[in-house]
């Protein structure tokens, strides 16, 4: 073993999504960490994979044991060719390829005390209890963070010992609270009024805050944290400000997070006095029984020299007897716990304990890896101290018959670890499934790995289809573990399919580079879905999830769905006629469509988000919309009339700026950029203040500039200020790119050039319109002479080469896109006295980047695959299924039974979201009159209205002549006549929507499937 000392710069592009979860200081600590991992079966492989993807400094592997068949059910670094090889040696090469910045070493000898002293964290998996106790005692004594992780069939355990005095510097994932300041009084105490009074309710007495960006009372800026007290009127009381300068404007308070100290017991103590993570007293009791079951399994192995045989009644009863004989557990004060052992639970654990399951390894491995990160980074509260997770709900419920015990015996195949739990017949059933996986991103890769390991679709008639239209980007590599650097730029679906096939050569994976949406229903249509047994969705937008869920409802296919945000994760299952249908959380769905009033963004911003939206709109208008407009008009014989519209004229003047002809050189682009700076941050603000002077008062006597409306101040250009220079640099380069000119990154040369350039004449800059009304009257402000010059200048643009519209790309830090938005938003914030967002936060907001980390991704994928077992296993009651929700940062884990679908009624008709009215077309095909008569005869309901999508096919309110004409037509002819489209080839049904006479307004009838 040779672990070298390394000092590396953090690759912010690679870890961009993870940085939004952990932050730079934590990532830098992680990058320098040394971890020892002993045990490379499925669970150990999952832990190792997550740690390497997340960029720890070095990982040393220890597992001299030879690879066997049962390992392959969960260990994705091993294959049939590795049978007999040391697990550690067989895993090292593939593990190292996940991240070239991480040292992956092997230790071949015993775990000695001298070895342990080299590491900050030690993780043991699948070791005997005697070895765990020995290593745990030494680590506790020497301040080495120590973890034990293990899975037995459908049950897993995790133990953490971070020592008796472990300080957590950032206990929660939530970002520090921030609030804009409205006023601060001079007094003892000082009274602080926030711009938004509701923000005060988020603070608590004793919270520590810092101050920044204050004008006037500058003594508070960057001072040591001050405590505050929340007053009844919503103001905040702070310390003495009586000797400070008078407050003028601006500023923000920022919460200072308080550290917490935790104390852990060593393993020998915690074995008898377990502190378990649980959400209820029932969960505590179940965890204690599982704790005793694991102790009994260790005792069985100590006495027998082996683990219990799969579903062996003799071995099982011996485990139960051993559990009964164990010393009773004690409470935190040493008092005996008066708890009855759940022998049925212990018996179930023992029966399936010989198995090794990929989904269990994924779930426990994710949590274990997150705990390693907590130990290294001191960010987020560690487990206290035991976590027990079981998915015994995957087994048939009590009273259901189990297959013949021989069905669980090893076959000498890669699925032996899974067969030991579910049997060979179930394995055969898995292999013939055909599933659609929508999305090959982070969760999609993990799901595909899980499908390969469990053997989903690995039989002759089975398979997996992967649908994803995106391409691999570098920022994907820290989470989407099927991708490698050489795959950047390739289609995700194709790369993921190839990688999954390498994991299991029997798996047939078909990549389709088309997203699922209404435009691709000719691809993912009736014929496609007729061959699909189920759908797994790994999508990052609620709009896409809703569409896929609607397709599953239409085709009556089970849907497995997962999502993550940072260390939050969820996994859900939707089964036709059994569970409720998919519904996006209202708050989450709304957050995707966050928008701000145009007037607020343009003229009255009060938050950093407003300034960023304004800057993003600037980018779109200047560098995309203008170029697309010019190119479109170049192709027209005469300039279209919309060029004379006031909005377009204003946009054209802004883009033309101080130039009267197309730029020819880099200097021209700099001249334009400087003029645009002057327009947006100086002249434009002056003009706005002429419309709305600082002392303007409304009719009711209220100052116009009050509350969230902050009176802006014009800026004076200063090339020595970073944001001033960055704006000109970025704007000039983007302007050059749009015109096909070479740019420059030389900031020194740019400064020299700017010193030679005069500030532009305001008469050449576009006017600012404070309202849409003023904009509609803008023609007069342009004047005939200005309009003439503007059109002449426009002609010079139209006569040149086509422009290049720039599409905003957030992940390329060399293209000046994010630079422009960050600088523009920061300068806008300075105008209005708003604390600006830093670059990372700005990039996250404008790029709509979802924070992501490999651990949460792996956890939810494991949870999804556990539900897959139930869906594939045949008819199961509702109580067998589980929705899951977790928050790894705060050790929250919840699983619950889904709700049954709501039943709706109208007269004698009852239905749920899964039901439909089915009507065969008949021979010859029905007329509309025949269809309506059939519905009335079958359900005694009179149709009031009939639609196909948005097209109205029939209405009882039409004239008798119109009704008669439509009623006489065949249904298919009527649809084609109204919509102008014939049914797609292979289409099997027309979906029609109905309303009936006498229905209530909120009644949503099931769709009518008219079979073709």
N, C-alpha and C positions, 0 to 999 in steps of 0.2 A: 504494500500500500504506500502511495506517495501522494500526499495532498499538498500541493504547492501553495505558497502565499501569493495571492493575486490582488491587484487593485485595478478595477475596471470602471470606465465611464458607463453610466446607465444608458442603455439603448432605449430612448424614450419612444421611438416609433414602434419598436417591437412590443413594448409593454404599455402602449398608450391607453388601452381600455382598463388594464389592471391598475395603472397609476391613478385613475379616477376613483378606485376603490381604496387603495392603500396609501397613496400619497408618496411624495419623493423621499422624505426621510426614512420611512419604513422600507421602501424599496431598496434604498442604499444599504440598510442594515441586512436585509435579506440577501442581497448580492454578495455580502462578505461572510455569510454563515457557512458553517461546516456541520453536516448532519450524518449520523451513522444510522443505517437502516438494516436490520437483521430480519431475514425472512422474505423470500421473493416468490411466494405463491401468488394467487390472484390479488389478495389484499395488499401485499407488499408492492406488487407491480403498480397498482393504482396509486398508492402513496408516492412511489418513486416518480411515476409519470407526471403527477400534479406538481411535485416539487421542482422537477426539472423544467417543465413548461413555465413555471412561475419565476424561475431564474435564481435559485439559491446558488451560493458560491460553489460549494462542492458537496457531492453526495457519495458516500462510501457504502457499497453493497456488501452484505455478508450473508451467504447462504451456500454452504458446500454440498447440500443435499442434491441428489440426482433428480432430474426431471422425470415425472411419471405421467401416465395417461390422465389421471384425475386433475393434474395441474392445468391441462389445456382448456378446461371448461371456463376458466376465469383469467388465466395468465396470457395476455395477448402478445407478450414479447417471445413466447415459446411456441414451437411447432413440433410436428412429429419428428422432424430431423434432429431435434434437441433431446430426445429421450435418452436418458442415461447421463447427459452432461450436467455439470453443476448449474443450478438455476441462476446463480449470480453471473457466472461467466457467459451463459447463454443469453442473458438479458442485457449485458453491458453495452454492446455495440449499438443495438437499436435504441436503447434508452439515451445514449449519448447523442444520437442523431436528432433527437427532439430539440436540442438547444445547444449549439456549439459553444455558448458562453459558460456552460456549467461543466465543471470537472466531475466525471463519473468514474470512480475508482472501485477496486475490489479488494476486500480483505479476506484472505484465504485461511487464516489461522483461527484460533479460539478468540473469544471476546475477553480480553484481559483488562485489568485496571489501568495499565499504562495506555492501552488503546483508547479507552473511554475518555481519558483526560484531553484528547485532541479535539473533542467535539463539544459544541454548545447544546446540541439536542441529540438524544438517542431514542430510536423507535424500535420496538421489538414486536414482531408478528409471528404467530404460530410457534412460539417457544414454550417449553415446559415451564410450569409454575415455579419450580425450584430455581431455574435460571433467571426467570423474571425477578424473583425476590432478591437474588444475589446482585444482579445488575442494578435494580431499583434502589437498593440500600446504598450502594456506592455512589450512584448519581445524586441521590438526595444529600448525602454527606458532603459532596464536592460541588454543589450548586449547578449540576448539569440537568437541564430539563429532560424529563423522562416520560415516555409514552408507551403504553401497551395496547395493541389492537389485535382483535381476533374475530373470525367469523366461523360459525359452525352451522352449516345448512342455512336456515332462514333466520338465524339469530346472530347478532354481533355485539361486541363489547369494545369500549374504548376507555382507557384510564390515563389521566394526566397528573403528573407531579412536577410542578414548577418551583418547588421549594417553599420554605416557610416565610419568605419575605420577598415576594415577586411583585414588582411595581408595573402596573399597566398604565402607560402614559396616555393612551387614548381609548377609553373604555367602550365608546360607541361608534357606530358607523356614521351617524348623522353629522353633517357639517356644522361647524360652529354657527350659532345664531348671529345674524347681522341685522342691523336696522339703521335707517337713515335718520339723522338728527334734524329736528325742526328748530329747537331753541335750547339754550342752556343759560340759566340765570346765574348772576354773581351773588353768592350768598353762602351761608353755612347752616345747613347743607345746600349744595347746589341742586337745582331742580332741572331735570333733563326731560324735554318733551320730544317725543318721536314724531316723525312725519306722518306715519301711519299709526294711529293710536292702538289699533288692534295688535300691533307687534309687541306692545308692552306685556300682554298676557302670556307671551311665550317665555318671558324671563321670570326668575324666582328670587326671593330674598336670599342674599348671600352670593349670588352669581358674580363671577369676576368678569370684567370687560376691559378692553383696551379701546382707545380712541384714535382716529386717523382722519385726515382730510379736512380738519376744522379750520375755518378762516376766522381770524379774530382771537379767539381763546386758544391760541396755538400751544399754550403750556400743557394742554391735555394730550396733544399729539405724541404718540410713541412713548407715553409715560408707562410706568409699571401698572399692572392690572389693578383696577379699583373695584371694590364691592359696590353693589347697588341694592336698593330696597324698592319694591313695587308699592306705589301709593294707590289708594282707593280710586282716585280720579284718573288712573291710567298713566300718570307721569312717573318718572323714576327719580329716586333720591340718591345723590352721590355725595362724595366728600366735599370739603370746603373749597369753594371756587371764588371766595370773596376778594382775594388778592390777584386774581387772574385778569387778563385783558377781557374786554367786552366781546361777547360772542357776536359774530357777524353773519355767517352762513355756512351751510354745508357740513360735511363730516358724517361719520358712521361709527357706531359702536359694534364691537365684535366680541362674542363670548370667548372666554378662555376656558378650555376644557380642563377639568380637574382630574388628576391621576388617582388611581385606586391601588391599594395593596391587597394581595390575596395570600393566604397561607394554606399550603397543601400538606397533607400527611403522606409519609412514605407508604409504599405498597403494602408492607407487612401490617401496618396499622389499618390502612384503608380496606384491607380484605375483610376485617371483622367489624369495622365501623364505616361502612360505605356511605359516602355522600353522593346521591344520584341526581342527575338532571331529569326532572319530571315536571309536568304541568298540573298534576292533580294527585290527591292521596291514592287514588286507584292506580295511577301510573307508578307511584313510588312502591306500592306493594308488588306490582308486577315486576318492576325492576329488581326488587330484592329477591324475588323467586328466581328470576333469570340469573342473578348473581350467584345464588346457591347452585343453580343448574351448572354453570360454568365451573364452579369449584368441584362439583361432583364429577364432571367430565374429566377434569385434571386428575382427580383421585383415581378414577377408573383407569386412565392411561398409566398412572404410576403403578397401579397394582397389576394390570394386564399387559403392559408394554405395547398397547395399541389403542386405537380409538374404537368406539362401538361400531359394530357392523350395521350396514343400512337396514333399517326396519327389522332388526333382530329383537324379538320380544324378551329373550333371556338377558341380553346385554342391557336392554332398556330398563328392565326391572332392577338390575344391579345398580344402574345409575340412580334410580329413584331411591333405592335403599341407602345408597351412599349419601344422597342429599338429606334424607331423614336423619342420618347419623351425624351430620355436621354440627359443629358448635354453633349455637344460635348467634345471629347478628346482634350488634349493639348499636345504640343510638349515639349521637354526637357527644353525649356526656358519659358514655360508658354504660348506660342502663340497658338491660336486655330488652330486645324488641319483642313485644307480645304479638307475633304474626304467625299465622298458620301457613305452612308450606302448601302451595298449589301443586299438588302431585300430578294432576292431569297436565298442567303446563310443563313441568319437568319431563314428564313422559313423552310429550310431543316433541320437545326439544331433542331428547335423546334419540328418538326414532329417526329423525332426519339429520342428525348432527354429523354424519359422515360425509355429507355433501359439500361441494364447493361451487358457489354460484356467482356468476359475473355481476348481476345487479346488486347483490349484497356487498361484494367487494367494491363496487363503484361507489355506493352510498357511504360505507364506513371509511373507505380510502379517502374520499373527499373530505369528510369531517376530520379525519386524522391529519391530513395534510394542512388543513386550515389551522388546526391546533399547533402544528409545527411552526407555521407562520406567526401565530400569536406569540409563541415562545421567543422567536427570533426578533420580531419587530416591536413587541410590547404594545401592539395595537389590537384592541378588542379583548373582551373578558374571556379568559380560558374556561374550559369546562370545570365544574366543581363536583366531584372529580371523576365520577363514573358516568358513562352514557351507555344505556342498553337500547338497542334497536332490534325489533323483531318484525318479520313479515310472515308470521305463521298463518295469517289469513289467506296466504296463497295455497295452503293445503285444503283439501276437502273438509267441509265443516263436520262437526260431530254428527254421527248417525249415518254419514255417507260411507259407502264401502271403499276400502283401499284395494288396489290391484294386488295380485299375487306377490308376496315378498321376493320371489325370484325375479320379478320384473325390475327390481332395483339393483340387482347384482351387476358388478362391473363387466363391461363387454370388451375391454381393451380398445376403447375408442376415445376420441377427444371429448366426448360428452359424458364420460363416466362420472365426473363430479356432479353433474346435473341429474343424471339418471338415478344417482343415489338418493335424490330427494323426490323426484317426480315419476321415475320409472321409464322404461324403454318405450312403452306404448305412447306416452305423452311426447317423448322425443320424436317419434315418428310423425305425430300430428303436427308438431312445430315445423318439421322439415317441409311439409307440403303447403304451408301458408304462403300467400303472396301479399306483400304489404307495400303500400305507397308511403315513402318518407318525403315529406315536403320541407325542404330546407336542409342544406348541407353545410351550415355554419357550425358554430361551436357545439351547440346541443345536437345538431344533426350528426356531426362526426362521432360524438359519444354514443348516440343511439345506434349508428351503423356498426360501431365496434361491438356494442352489446348484442345486436342482431347476429353478427358473425359468430360471437362466442356461444350464444344460446342455440345457434343452428336454425334460426328463423329462415325459412325458405331455402334451406340447403339440401332439399331433396329434389327428385327429378321434376316434379310439377310445380315446385315452389319458386320463390324468388323475391327480390326487393327492387322496386323502382325508386330512384332518387331524382327528385325534381328540384332544380335550382338553376337560375340563369346568371348568377353572379360569378365573378372571377376571384381567384385567390389573391389576397393582398398581404403585404408583409405584417401588418398589424394583426392579421388572423393567427399567426404562427404561435403566439403565446397561449392560445386556448383551443384552436381547432387542430387537434393532435394528429389527424390523418394527413396534414399538409406539411411540406418541407420547403426550404428556400427555393429549390429548383422548380417548385410548382407555381411560383408567383406568376400571375398573368393567365394561368390556365383556368378552364371552367371548373368550379368547385365540384359539380356533380360528377364529372369524369374522373377527377383526381380521387375523390372520396370512393367512388366505385372500384377503382383499381386497388386502392389501399385496403378496402374491406375484403376484396378477393384474396389479397395476400395474407390477410389474417385467417381466412378460412377458404381454401381453394374449392370447396364444394358449394360455396355461396354464389348464386347467380345474381349479379347486381346490374341493373339497366339504368344508365344515366339519361336524363332528359333535361336539356338546357332551356326549359320553358317554365315560367312561373305559372301558378294556378290563379287565373282570374277570368273574368267573362270573355276576354279576347282569345283564350286558349281552350274553350269548351269543345272545339272541334278535335282537339288532341285528347283532352281528358274528358271524354264524353261517355255515352252509354256503354259502348263496347269496352272501353278501358276499365270503367268501374265495375263492369260485370265480372271481370277476372280478379278483382281485388277483394281480399278478405278483411282488410282493415287499413286504417290510415294513422300515421304518426306525424304530428305537426311540430316543427321546430322553427317557428317564425318569430320575427322581432317587431311585428306591428299588429295591433289589434284588428285593424281593417283586414289584413290578410288572414288572420285567424278566424274572423267571423265568416269570411267567404269559404274557407276550407271546411269549417264546421257546417255551413249551410249545404255544401255538397255532400258531406257525410250524412246529414239528415235526409237529403233528397234520395240518396242511394241506399239508405239504411245500413251504413257501415259504422263499426265502432271507431271512435276517435281517441287516440292517446295524445295528450298535449302537454307541453312544458314551456316554461319561460323563466328568465332570471333578470335581476337587476342588482349588480353588486353582489353582496352576500345574501340577498333575498332570492328565494326560488319557490316555484310551485310546479306541481305535476298533477294532472287531472285525467280522468277516464270518463268517456261518455259512451254508453251502450244502448243501442236502439231498444225502445220500449221498456227499458229497465231503469235508466237514470234520467235525470234532467238533461236538457240540451245545453250546449255551450252558451254562456253569456259573458261578454267582456265586462270587467269591473267598470262601473260608470266613471269613477274618478280617473282610472288609468286610461280609458278610451278618450276621455275629454282632454287629458294631458297631451295626447298626440296632436290635437288640433289647436293648441294654445295660440291665440292671436290677440293683438292689441288694437285698440281704435287707431285708425290712420292718423287722425289729428294729433293724438297723444304721441305717437311715434315721430311724426314729422316736426312738431313744434313744442310739445309740452311733456317731454320725457321726465320720469321721476325715478326710474330704476335702471340698473345696468342692462337688464333684459331689453328695455325699450331702446337703449342706445345701440345694442347689438342687432336688434331687428332693423333699425334704421340703416346701420352699416351694411347689413346683408342686402337690404333693398337697394342701397347705393350700388353695390357690386352688380346686382342683376340688371339695373337700369343702364349703368354706364358701359358695362363690358359684355353683356349678352343681348339685352333687348335692343339696344341701338344697332349693334352689328347685324342682328337678324332682320331688323327693319330696313336698313340700307341694302342688304343683300336681296331682300324680297322686292324692294322697289327698283333695284338694278335690272331685275328681270322683266319689269313692266315697261311697256312702250311709252307710257306717259306716267308722271308721278301720281299715285293714287290720291284721292281727295283727302284721306285721313291725315296726310302730311300737314294740312292746314289746321288741324285740330289744336286747341290750346295746349293740351297735355303733351302732344307729340312735339309741338313747336318748342315748348319749354325744355323737354328732354333733349331735343336736338341742340338747343343753344347751350345747355349744360355740357354736352359732350364736345361740341365744337370749342367751347370755352373761349380763350383769348386768341386761338388760332383762327385764321380765316381760310386756311387751306389744309389739306391732309398733311399730317406730320411726315417728314422725310428723314429725320435724324433722331438720335437719342436726345439731343438738346431740345428739339421741338417737344418731345414727350415730357421732358422735365418742365419746360415752360408751361405746358398745359396742366401738369400736376400741381405746380405752384399756384397757378390761377385757380384751380379747383379747391385747393386748401383755403385760399383767400375767400372764395365764394362761400364755402360751407361753414367755416369757423370764425370768420371775421365779418365780411360784408353782409352775408346772409343774416347773421345774428343782429347786426346794426339795423338792417331793414325790418326784421321782426319787431325790434324794440320801437321803431317808428310807428308800427301798427299798434303795438301794445306797450306804451311807455311803462317804466318801472313803477310810476306812481298812479297808474290807471286804476280807477275805482268803478265798480259795477253800480247799477241803478240802486241796489239795496244798501249801498255804502260799503260793501265788502271789497277789500283790495283784490284786483284781478289776479295778481301774482301772490297767491296764498295757498295753503294746504299742499296738495301734491304738485301744484304748478310752481316750479322754481324759476325765478327770473334769471335768464341767461346773461352771460357777459361775453363780449367778443374777445377772441384770443389774438395776440400779436405773434406773427411768425418768427420763430427763433430756431435756426438750423442746429444750434447746439443742444436743443432738447430732443431726446431720443424719439419720442412719439411724433414730433413734427417731421423729423428727418425720415422716420420709417414710413410715414404716410406718403411723402413725396416719392421716396424710393419705390414703394409698392405700387402706387398709382401710376407712376411713369412706366414701370416695367409692364404692368397690365395693359396700359394704353399702347405700348410698343408691341406687345404680343398680339393685340387685336388688329393692329395694322401691319403685321408681318415684319416688324423691324427688330433688330437686335437690341437687347436690353443691357443692363449693367448692374453688378452687385457691389461696385466700388463706392463705399460710403464716403471715403476721404475725397475722392474726385467729385462726388456729388456736392459735398459741402463747399468745395472751391467754386464749383459752377454756380451754386445758389448765391454766393456772395457777389457774383458778377451780374446776376439777373435783377432787374427792378421789379418791384411789386406791380401786379397787373392793374390796369385802369378799370375801375368798377363799371364803367359804361359798357364794357365788353362782356360783363358777367350776367348770367341769367337772373331775372327778378325772382323773388321769393313770394309765394302766394300763401297767405295764412289760412285760407279756407277754400273749399271747392267752389264756392260762389265767386270768390275773387278770380279763381282760375278760369271759370267760364267767361268772365268778362275780360280775359287777359289780352285779347286781340288789340284793344285800345292801348294797353301798356306797351306792347311791342311797337306800335306805330308803323305807318306804311314804309318808312325808310328802313327801319330795322327789319321788317318782314322781307323786304326786297333783298337786303344784304344776307339775311339768313338763308333765303332760298338760293341765292347765288353760291354761298358757301356750300350748301347742301349738294348742289350740282357737281362741285369739285369732288365730293366724296363719292357720289354716284358714278362718276366717270372712271374712277380708279378700280383697282383689283378688289375682289370681294373681301370683306372683313372676316375675321375669325371670331365667332362668338365664343366666349369663355364660359364653360360650365363649371360651377363652383365645386372644387375638390378639396375636402378637408384633410386628407391624409398625406398630402405631398407638401412638405414644409419648404420646398425649394421653388414653388410656383407663385409665391407672393399672394395667394388668395387669402389665406388666414392672416397674413401680415397686414393686408389692406383692411380687413374687417376689424382686427384688433386695434390698429392705429386709429381708424375712423371712429370706432366706438369710444375709445379712450379720450380722444379730443372732444367728441360730442359730450361725454361725461364731464370733462373739464368746463365746457361752456355752461353747463347747468349745475355745477357743484355736486355732481353725483359720483360717489366712489366707484371707480371703474373695476370691472372684473379683470383678473390676471389672464395671461395668454391661455393657460390650460383651461380655465373655466370658460373663457370666451369661445374657445374651440369646441368645447363640449356642448355649449348652448347652441351656437349657430350650426354646428354639424349634427345636432340631435344625437349625440353619441350616448349610447347606453353603457354605463359602467359595467364591466364584466371581468370575471375571474374564473380560472379553470376549475376550482374546487366546487363552486355552486353548480357549474355546468355539469360536472360529472355526477354530482349528487342527484340532480333532478332526472338525469338520464337513467340512473339506476332505479329511481322510484317509478319511472315510466315502464321500464322493463319488468318490474315486479307486477304491475297491473297487466302487462302483456301475458304473463303466465295465466292469469285468471281468464282473460278474454279468449285465449286460444284453448284453454282447458275444457271448454264446453259450457253448457248452461250452468250458471252460478246465481245464487240469490243476490239481491241488492246488497245485503250485509257483508258480502265477501269483498266488495270493492272499496277503494280508498282514494279520496283526494288528499293531497299532501301539500304542506306549506312549511317552509323552514327559513330561518334567519341565522346563518352560521356565525355572524359577528356577535350575536347575543344569545346563542345557544338555545334557540327556540325551534322546537320540532313538533309539528301537529299533523295528525292523520285522522280523517273522519269519513264516515259513510256518506256517499253522495245522496242528495235528495231524489226522491222518485219524481217522475215527470208530473207536472200539474195537469189535472183532468178538467177539460172544459165541456160545457153542456149547452145544447140548444134543442128544445123540444125533446125528442127521444134520441137525439144524436149525441154521442160522447166521444171525445178524442183527446189526444195529447199532441205534443209537438212532433212526435214520430209518425203520426197517422196520416193517411191520405185517402181520398175517395178514388177508387180505381174503376175505370170504365173501359171495356174493350171496344175497339173501333167497330168490330162487326164486319160482316160481308153481305152486301157492299158496305162501304164506310158510311157511318152515320151522318145524317144531316144535323144541323144545330137543333132543329125542332125535335128530332128523335132523341138527342142527348138530353135536352131539358125535360122531355116527357119521362125518360128513363130515371132521371134524378127525382122527379116528383113521385113516380110510382114506387121507387125504392125507399126514399126517405120522407115522403110526404112533405116536401119542401119546394116552394116556388122560387125559382131563380129571379133575382132582381137585377143583377149585373154580372157579366162574365168578362174576364180580362185574360190576355196572354201577355205577361210582362206589363209594360205601360199601355199596350194597345187594347182599346175597348172593343170587344167582339159583339156585345149585346147589352141593351139596357131596356128595362121595362118602361122607361120614360120616353122612349123614342115614339115617333109617329107610327101609326099602324102600317103605313106603306114601307117604311124603313125596316120595321121589325119583320114584316113578311118577307122582304127581300133577303135579310140575313138568315131567317129561319129556314129558308129553302135550300141554302147552300150546304155542301158537305163541310164538316168541321175543318178538315185540312185545307180545303179551298178557301174557306173564310179566313183562316189565319194567314194564308199566303196573300190574299187580296188586301187585308187590312195592314199587314206588316211589310208587304213587299218582299218577303223572304220565304222560300220553301224550307221544309224541314231538312236538317243536315243529313247526309248519307249515314246510315247506321243509327240514326236517332230512333229511340224506341218509344218515347212518350212525349206528348205535349203537356206542359204543366200549365194549368188554367187556374185562375183565382176566382172565387165565387162570393157573392153576397146574396142573402135570401130575404124574402119579405118578412118583416116582423123582427129582424135581428136588432140587437143593441149596438151602439156605436163602437164599443170596445171589443166586440166579438171578432176573433180572427179564425175563420173557418180553415179546416185542413185543405191543402191544395187538391185539385182534381187532376189525377194522372190519366190522361186520355191515351190509351195504348195504341200505338201505330202497328 
